[in-house]
C-alpha cells in the first residue's frame, strides 16, 4: 500500500528522528517528496509504502509525538480559470509535470507525473495550484 501525507512539525517535533523511526520501527519505505524544516517548525511531504497496518501505526506514532498529519487524497490540482500561464511553475517542477507548450503559449499540467511536492503552489502568483487533501 502507498499513501501520501503532509507532515506539519512544531518546534518540539523538529529534532525527533521521525523518518528513521518510520523506517526502523514501522518497516515503511519513506520517499521524501518535499521538506522545509528549521528549528521553529516546518512541513514535509512524504509517500509512505508498506503494509496498511504498519502505515496506520506509523501515522499514530507521528501524531503521538506532536507531528500534524494530513493525508493527500488526490495530489495537486490546477484551477484553469485562475492560471495566467506565466510559466513560473514550469522551471521549478522537479518531475516535469508542468511544461510549456510553445505552440499554444500555455502551461500544460500532467497529473500522472505530479508527486504532490507542492513546490508549484508556493511559486504560483495567482494561486492557481492547490493541494487536494
N, C-alpha and C positions, 0 to 999 in steps of 0.2 A: 504494500500500500504506500502511496505517496500523498503528502499534503503540504501546502504552502501556508506559512504563518508569518505574521508581523509581530516581532517582539519589541516591547517598549521597556526600556531599562530606567529604573530610578537610580539616584546616586548610590544607594545602598546595594543595588544589584550589579553595578558595573564591574566590581572586582571579583565576582564569582565566576568560576570556570564552567559556565553553563554548557557550552558546546562540547567540552571534554566530557562532562558528566552525561550528556545525552548519548554520546558515543560509547563510553565505557560502562556506564551503569544501565542504560536502557537499550543498548545494542542497535542504535539508529545510525543510518547514514545521514550525514548533515551536509547539505550543499548551501553555502552562504551566498545568496544572490545579491545582497547589498547590506552594508553595515556602516553606520555613522554613530560612533560611541566615543564619548570622552568621559572625564571624571565627574561630570554633572548629570550624565544620562545619555540617552540616545535610542536608536532603533536599529533593528536588524531584520532583514527578510530572509527566511530560511525555507528550503524544501527539505522535509523530513521523509525518509524512506525506511520502512521496516514493517514489522507486524503491527496490526491495528492496536492490540493491547499495549505493546511497547510504546507506540506513539502517544496513546492516551496517558500512560504512566509518565512519560517524559513531559508532556504538557502540564500534567498535575504537579510535577516536580518544579517546573518553571514558575507556575502560579504561586506555589507554596513559598517560593524564595523571592517574591516581590517583583517578578517579571510579568508585565502585562502581555497577554497572548490574544491575538485576533486572527482567526482563520481567513485565508484568502480563498474564496469560493471560485471565482471566475477569472481573476487576473486584472489586467488593465483594460480600460475602455476609453475610446476617443469620442467626444461629442463633436460630430461633424458640423453641427450648426455653429459651434464656438471656434473651431480650429480656423486659423487665418493662414495656414500653410507657410509659416515663416521659415521653417526648417531648422530651428534651434535644436529640436529633439533628435534630428537625424544624426548629427555629428557625435552625440553622446550616447546613443543607444548601443549597449555592448553586444547585443545579439543581432543587430541589423533588422529588428522587427519594424523599424521605421526607416523608410527610404524615400528618396526624392525622385519623382518621375519628371525628367526634363521635357518630355513632350507636352504634358498637361500642366506642368509647373505646380504640381500638387504633392503633398506628403502622403505616402501610402503606408498603411499600418497592417502588418501581418500578425494577427493574434496568435497563430500557431508558433511563431518564433519568439514570442514575448515570454519572459520568465518572471514578470511582475517585480522587477528590481526597483521600480518607481523612480528611476533617475529622470525620466521624461516628465513626470509630474512636477518636480521641482523646477525644471527648465522651461516649462510652457508658460509664456507670458499671459495668454488669455485664459489659462487654466482649463484647456480642452481635454486634458488627460486626467483620468481618475482611477483609483484602485477600487475594485469591487470586493467588498468583504461580506 
